[in-house]
Amino acid sequence: MTLAAAACSGGGEHAVRVDTPRAGSARSLPGPKSILQLGDSVASGEGTLYGYTYDRASQEWTGGNLDATWPPPYPDCHDSPDAYGQKVAKLFGADFHQLACTGATFENGISAPEVKSGTTYRPAEFGNWATMQDLNAEYDRAKPDLVLVTLGADDVQFVPIVEACIENSYEFYFHLVSQKECVVGNPGSTVQRDFFDFLPTLKKGYTTLVSWIEARAKKNAPNDAPPKIVFTTYADPLPAKGAKCPDVSYLYPEQVQYLESLVGRMNQVIRSTILSLKKKNVGVADIQRAYQPAGIDHRWCTDDPWAYGLSIIKLSDPATLESQAPFHPTPEGQASIAEHVTPTILRLFNTSLREVRRG
């Protein structure tokens, strides 16, 4: 699931334009040669192949085909050629290995096969290095020198959190409950349980994954340096304070602001956890403002949002509830995320876009 035009490179924030090499280029470029993607629906490219379009006049998302065909070998993962990792790989002329899957969590997708309602979406993206179970041979064949990781929104059950907030909004409106939840001072039981109470487990998952990646690299190639690892935060699609449009019409303004604070809190946990490791081969790309490049707003309630919104869901059409697009980046949003991940990669590989283009 998602949620992230500045990127963290060293100590500052920079926007980087990604100019990809022409198709068929065989250049050997500075930087990564084999990029592997781990993670959830933001990493997989969820939402981009449904075919939704945005109507500026009504500020609603329209069209879309819930029966859209997703690429093999694991179509339930909703992997898309628009995913940001694909774009990063093109920039560097690197091989790309997509293991991300929509809905993946550390326990259900990364360390073990991803199973939903009895259906196995795909084998484990990485496997459990502690028990040596479900180790993914595709990971070993890839021999990555860069591992991209976008993970955590599904671990903290962000979709159920939003659903609970919407449900409370309607219950409060119809006087079925006396208090609003998903607001400052009253997060509600779902937010407390799934978000705040789970944060310590989430932090442990991040540090465990880093240690597993390094241990696996040492075993597979003991004389080589470990791969670079780049974690991302999440892009924030929620609109400017006070903005109103169909994408936020199911929520009270104070609930929208509270959800935005949760995105910020989630991103702070990712940044602080990864930076506290103090590893030279591990970085975090802060993509929280990826929908606001160069001060131009592409969040919800603007003329050109770069994340699919809640207006996709029509209460008059129950089938729309099956859409997994809301909150996820559009192709333009994915491209912006790629731009904001790039500076961290350049820093870890001690190179520059000039060197990449020269290579």
DAVENFEN-V639085 format. One record per pair of residues at least 4 apart in sequence whose C-alpha atoms are under 8 Angstrom apart, sorted by sequence separation. I is the first residue (numbers start at 1). J is the second residue. If there is no record, write none. Layout:
I_J + I_J
//
This chain:
8_12 + 9_13 + 21_25 + 29_33 + 39_43 + 40_44 + 41_45 + 42_46 + 55_59 + 56_60 + 71_75 + 74_78 + 75_79 + 79_83 + 82_86 + 83_87 + 84_88 + 85_89 + 86_90 + 87_91 + 88_92 + 89_93 + 90_94 + 100_104 + 104_108 + 105_109 + 106_110 + 107_111 + 108_112 + 109_113 + 110_114 + 115_119 + 116_120 + 128_132 + 129_133 + 136_140 + 137_141 + 138_142 + 139_143 + 151_155 + 152_156 + 153_157 + 154_158 + 157_161 + 158_162 + 159_163 + 160_164 + 161_165 + 162_166 + 163_167 + 164_168 + 165_169 + 166_170 + 167_171 + 168_172 + 169_173 + 170_174 + 171_175 + 172_176 + 182_186 + 183_187 + 187_191 + 188_192 + 189_193 + 190_194 + 191_195 + 192_196 + 193_197 + 194_198 + 195_199 + 198_202 + 199_203 + 200_204 + 201_205 + 202_206 + 203_207 + 204_208 + 205_209 + 206_210 + 207_211 + 208_212 + 209_213 + 210_214 + 211_215 + 212_216 + 213_217 + 214_218 + 215_219 + 216_220 + 217_221 + 218_222 + 239_243 + 244_248 + 245_249 + 246_250 + 248_252 + 251_255 + 252_256 + 253_257 + 254_258 + 255_259 + 256_260 + 257_261 + 258_262 + 259_263 + 260_264 + 261_265 + 262_266 + 263_267 + 264_268 + 265_269 + 266_270 + 267_271 + 268_272 + 269_273 + 270_274 + 271_275 + 272_276 + 273_277 + 274_278 + 275_279 + 278_282 + 279_283 + 289_293 + 292_296 + 293_297 + 298_302 + 301_305 + 308_312 + 313_317 + 314_318 + 317_321 + 318_322 + 319_323 + 329_333 + 330_334 + 331_335 + 332_336 + 333_337 + 334_338 + 335_339 + 336_340 + 337_341 + 338_342 + 339_343 + 340_344 + 341_345 + 342_346 + 343_347 + 344_348 + 345_349 + 346_350 + 347_351 + 351_355 + 352_356 + 353_357 + 354_358 + 355_359 + 8_13 + 9_14 + 38_43 + 39_44 + 41_46 + 54_59 + 55_60 + 70_75 + 74_79 + 81_86 + 82_87 + 89_94 + 104_109 + 105_110 + 106_111 + 107_112 + 108_113 + 109_114 + 115_120 + 116_121 + 127_132 + 128_133 + 139_144 + 153_158 + 154_159 + 171_176 + 172_177 + 181_186 + 182_187 + 187_192 + 190_195 + 191_196 + 192_197 + 193_198 + 217_222 + 218_223 + 244_249 + 251_256 + 291_296 + 292_297 + 297_302 + 298_303 + 299_304 + 300_305 + 329_334 + 346_351 + 347_352 + 351_356 + 7_13 + 8_14 + 37_43 + 54_60 + 55_61 + 69_75 + 70_76 + 89_95 + 103_109 + 104_110 + 108_114 + 109_115 + 114_120 + 115_121 + 127_133 + 128_134 + 129_135 + 171_177 + 172_178 + 180_186 + 181_187 + 182_188 + 218_224 + 291_297 + 292_298 + 298_304 + 299_305 + 300_306 + 314_320 + 346_352 + 6_13 + 7_14 + 54_61 + 55_62 + 71_78 + 89_96 + 108_115 + 113_120 + 114_121 + 115_122 + 127_134 + 128_135 + 172_179 + 181_188 + 217_224 + 291_298 + 292_299 + 298_305 + 299_306 + 300_307 + 313_320 + 314_321 + 346_353 + 6_14 + 7_15 + 53_61 + 54_62 + 70_78 + 71_79 + 101_109 + 113_121 + 114_122 + 126_134 + 127_135 + 172_180 + 218_226 + 248_256 + 274_282 + 275_283 + 291_299 + 297_305 + 298_306 + 299_307 + 312_320 + 313_321 + 5_14 + 6_15 + 52_61 + 53_62 + 70_79 + 71_80 + 113_122 + 114_123 + 126_135 + 127_136 + 168_177 + 182_191 + 217_226 + 274_283 + 275_284 + 300_309 + 5_15 + 52_62 + 53_63 + 70_80 + 86_96 + 104_114 + 113_123 + 114_124 + 124_134 + 126_136 + 217_227 + 274_284 + 313_323 + 52_63 + 53_64 + 85_96 + 112_123 + 113_124 + 123_134 + 124_135 + 125_136 + 169_180 + 242_253 + 312_323 + 51_63 + 52_64 + 112_124 + 113_125 + 124_136 + 168_180 + 169_181 + 214_226 + 241_253 + 51_64 + 52_65 + 85_98 + 109_122 + 111_124 + 112_125 + 123_136 + 126_139 + 168_181 + 214_227 + 271_284 + 312_325 + 50_64 + 51_65 + 109_123 + 110_124 + 111_125 + 112_126 + 113_127 + 125_139 + 213_227 + 270_284 + 291_305 + 312_326 + 50_65 + 109_124 + 110_125 + 111_126 + 112_127 + 271_286 + 291_306 + 50_66 + 108_124 + 109_125 + 110_126 + 111_127 + 112_128 + 165_181 + 241_257 + 291_307 + 309_325 + 310_326 + 50_67 + 110_127 + 111_128 + 165_182 + 308_325 + 309_326 + 310_327 + 50_68 + 111_129 + 238_256 + 308_326 + 309_327 + 49_68 + 79_98 + 210_229 + 267_286 + 307_326 + 308_327 + 49_69 + 101_121 + 307_327 + 308_328 + 49_70 + 79_100 + 101_122 + 112_133 + 113_134 + 267_288 + 307_328 + 308_329 + 79_101 + 112_134 + 238_260 + 307_329 + 308_330 + 77_100 + 78_101 + 79_102 + 111_134 + 306_329 + 307_330 + 77_101 + 78_102 + 236_260 + 264_288 + 306_330 + 76_101 + 77_102 + 100_125 + 306_331 + 76_102 + 77_103 + 99_125 + 164_190 + 306_332 + 307_333 + 236_263 + 306_333 + 161_190 + 234_263 + 160_190 + 161_191 + 47_78 + 49_80 + 46_78 + 48_80 + 44_77 + 45_78 + 46_79 + 161_194 + 233_266 + 234_267 + 44_78 + 45_79 + 46_80 + 48_82 + 233_267 + 44_79 + 45_80 + 41_77 + 44_80 + 45_81 + 41_78 + 45_82 + 157_194 + 158_195 + 233_270 + 45_83 + 156_194 + 157_195 + 232_270 + 233_271 + 1_40 + 2_41 + 3_42 + 44_83 + 45_84 + 156_195 + 231_270 + 1_41 + 2_42 + 43_83 + 1_42 + 42_83 + 43_84 + 43_85 + 156_198 + 291_333 + 156_199 + 231_274 + 290_333 + 293_336 + 77_121 + 1_46 + 76_121 + 77_122 + 97_142 + 106_151 + 291_336 + 75_121 + 76_122 + 105_151 + 106_152 + 156_202 + 290_336 + 74_121 + 104_151 + 105_152 + 155_202 + 290_337 + 37_85 + 74_122 + 105_154 + 106_155 + 35_85 + 104_154 + 105_155 + 152_202 + 287_337 + 290_340 + 103_154 + 104_155 + 231_282 + 233_284 + 229_281 + 230_282 + 231_283 + 232_284 + 233_285 + 234_286 + 235_287 + 236_288 + 228_281 + 229_282 + 230_283 + 231_284 + 232_285 + 233_286 + 234_287 + 235_288 + 236_289 + 247_300 + 287_340 + 35_89 + 44_98 + 227_281 + 228_282 + 229_283 + 230_284 + 231_285 + 232_286 + 233_287 + 234_288 + 235_289 + 236_290 + 237_291 + 247_301 + 286_340 + 287_341 + 44_99 + 226_281 + 228_283 + 230_285 + 232_287 + 233_288 + 235_290 + 236_291 + 245_300 + 246_301 + 285_340 + 286_341 + 44_100 + 46_102 + 235_291 + 245_301 + 285_341 + 43_100 + 44_101 + 244_301 + 43_101 + 44_102 + 243_301 + 285_343 + 33_92 + 35_94 + 37_96 + 41_100 + 43_102 + 240_299 + 285_344 + 32_92 + 33_93 + 34_94 + 35_95 + 36_96 + 37_97 + 38_98 + 39_99 + 40_100 + 41_101 + 42_102 + 239_299 + 284_344 + 31_92 + 33_94 + 34_95 + 35_96 + 36_97 + 37_98 + 38_99 + 39_100 + 40_101 + 41_102 + 237_298 + 238_299 + 239_300 + 248_309 + 283_344 + 30_92 + 32_94 + 33_95 + 34_96 + 35_97 + 36_98 + 37_99 + 38_100 + 39_101 + 40_102 + 41_103 + 237_299 + 238_300 + 239_301 + 247_309 + 248_310 + 29_92 + 34_97 + 36_99 + 37_100 + 39_102 + 40_103 + 41_104 + 85_148 + 236_299 + 237_300 + 239_302 + 247_310 + 248_311 + 29_93 + 40_104 + 246_310 + 247_311 + 28_93 + 39_104 + 40_105 + 246_311 + 247_312 + 283_348 + 27_93 + 39_105 + 203_269 + 207_273 + 282_348 + 20_87 + 26_93 + 203_270 + 206_273 + 207_274 + 281_348 + 25_93 + 206_274 + 280_348 + 21_90 + 237_306 + 20_90 + 21_91 + 199_269 + 203_273 + 207_277 + 237_307 + 20_91 + 39_110 + 183_254 + 19_91 + 20_92 + 21_93 + 38_110 + 183_255 + 18_91 + 182_255 + 181_255 + 183_257 + 184_258 + 183_258 + 182_258 + 182_259 + 140_220 + 147_227 + 149_229 + 151_231 + 170_250 + 145_226 + 146_227 + 147_228 + 148_229 + 149_230 + 150_231 + 151_232 + 169_250 + 130_212 + 145_227 + 146_228 + 147_229 + 148_230 + 149_231 + 150_232 + 169_251 + 129_212 + 144_227 + 145_228 + 146_229 + 147_230 + 148_231 + 149_232 + 150_233 + 169_252 + 146_230 + 148_232 + 150_234 + 166_250 + 166_251 + 165_251 + 38_125 + 129_216 + 38_126 + 165_255 + 237_327 + 162_259 + 106_205 + 1_102 + 1_103 + 235_337 + 36_139 + 36_142 + 43_149 + 43_150 + 34_142 + 36_144 + 42_150 + 34_143 + 35_144 + 38_147 + 232_341 + 34_144 + 35_145 + 36_146 + 37_147 + 38_148 + 39_149 + 40_150 + 33_144 + 34_145 + 35_146 + 36_147 + 37_148 + 38_149 + 39_150 + 40_151 + 33_145 + 34_146 + 35_147 + 36_148 + 37_149 + 38_150 + 39_151 + 40_152 + 32_145 + 33_146 + 35_148 + 38_151 + 40_153 + 32_146 + 40_154 + 230_344 + 230_345 + 228_348 + 228_349 + 3_153 + 2_153 + 1_153 + 1_154 + 1_158 + 1_159 + 59_245 + 60_246 + 59_246 + 60_247 + 59_247 + 4_233 + 4_234 + 3_234 + 4_235 + 2_234 + 3_235 + 4_236 + 2_235 + 3_236 + 4_237 + 3_237 + 59_301 + 59_302 + 59_303 + 56_303 + 61_308 + 56_304 + 61_309 + 83_331 + 87_335 + 60_309 + 82_331 + 54_304 + 61_311 + 62_312 + 84_334 + 88_338 + 60_311 + 61_312 + 83_334 + 84_335 + 87_338 + 88_339 + 60_312 + 82_334 + 83_335 + 82_335 + 84_337 + 85_338 + 84_338 + 88_342 + 66_322 + 66_323 + 3_263 + 47_308 + 92_356 + 50_325 + 8_284 + 9_285 + 8_285 + 47_324 + 48_325 + 7_285 + 8_286 + 15_293 + 46_324 + 47_325 + 7_286 + 8_287 + 15_294 + 46_325 + 47_326 + 6_286 + 7_287 + 6_287 + 47_328 + 48_329 + 4_286 + 5_287 + 6_288 + 46_328 + 47_329 + 48_330 + 4_287 + 5_288 + 6_289 + 7_290 + 45_328 + 46_329 + 47_330 + 48_331 + 4_288 + 5_289 + 6_290 + 45_329 + 4_289 + 5_290 + 4_290 + 5_291 + 42_328 + 4_291 + 5_292 + 6_293 + 41_328 + 42_329 + 5_293 + 5_294 + 45_334 + 5_295 + 31_345 + 31_346 + 32_349 + 31_349 + 18_338 + 31_351 + 18_339 + 30_351 + 17_339 + 1_324 + 16_339 + 3_327 + 15_339 + 16_340 + 18_342 + 2_327 + 3_328 + 15_340 + 30_355 + 31_356 + 1_327 + 2_328 + 3_329 + 14_340 + 16_342 + 29_355 + 30_356 + 1_328 + 2_329 + 16_343 + 29_356 + 29_357 + 14_343 + 29_358 + 30_359 + 29_359 + 5_336 + 28_359 + 5_337 + 7_339 + 8_340 + 27_359 + 4_337 + 7_340 + 8_341 + 6_340 + 7_341 + 9_343 + 10_344 + 5_340 + 7_342 + 8_343 + 9_344 + 7_343 + 8_344 + 7_344 + 10_347 + 9_347
//
